[in-house]
Amino acid sequence: MDKAQAAAPQSLKPQSSKPSSWTPVPRCPLCGSDHIAPFRRQVQGGVAVRHDRCTACLLVFQNPCPTQDWYDEYFRSHYWEDKARDRGDDVKRHAVQWRSQLIRAQRYLACLHAAGLSVPRGGNILEVGCAYGMVIRTMADALAATPFGAEPSDNASASAREVAKVDILGRFIHDVPADRGPFDLILFSHVLEYIVDQDAVFASIRRLLKPGGILLIGTPNIFFRHAAVLEHPYCFSKRSLRQLFARHGIRPVRIEPTSHLATAFTPDYSLTAAGVLEAPTGAAPTPESPLPGAGLAMRLGAAWFSLANRFPLNRALGFVNPTGTKLNEASRRRLAELKARTR
Ligand SMILES: [Zn+2]
């Protein structure tokens, strides 16, 4: 089982930083609908956190929302430090994260393969928020491509540079110089949900991705209710990801649930989405019509998830569907080699 993901709700606590400024969100930031319903209300680390749900496109969004400046500083100085401390691991040699990132790389490669997508040999691939660099390094090796990254944390990016040998081009996607692109693939592995201004990030994607280039996204599935936390201004579903792609001229090729509990019957923690950059049509995306019963379905999905994540169902489902839970032979060798090299 992917222990790092299973333990996510416990570790997702901003321990060192609290937002001081909040912006109200009067309508759905994705489709513009004003049909909004409460999704989750909670107090997290002494901070009142409210997520609403768009009843049309099913985007879940924080309302009011902390500013991008707070998120930027949080990921620059606190996120990996908090996580490493929680796990008793070294922030500069975070072996628990290496393992988790190797499993994610396996999933993304499997998704590309299933979608019939690939990058040319010798192509350039960029991961935004690349953390310790293991995902993009592993993918680059498998695809015979060159890996690049952007990462806000000095500790994580130093490790990505020194251990994973990834060329770091800046802290954020808007820092990546256009002349270092264009890229054949841009990856956001559990990063897109942390970015407040989605229009700005997609403008950068269009600037840096080749026409016909691949956008690959891993993100929590909002059927996993614990995804609605202070750290996430947005939480996506298959429906809202399709809407997001349409809004920004990305043709969806494959959007699938992945991870240890994903079966035909179980909503899961993660979604993986692969799309291809097309020329903008100039036409506004077609708004989704409201989906009756979606709120109830999301509640039932969340209830099932919390049941399925507990013993003994978690064991049974892990046995039925081990995909994405275990390191393959190549990843096992890589992890052992990394640990030996950095001892
Ligand atoms: Zn919407």
Residues whose N, C-alpha, C, O or C-beta is under 5 A from the ligand:
A	BS01	ZN	C28 L30 C31 G32 S33 C54 A56 C57 L58 L59
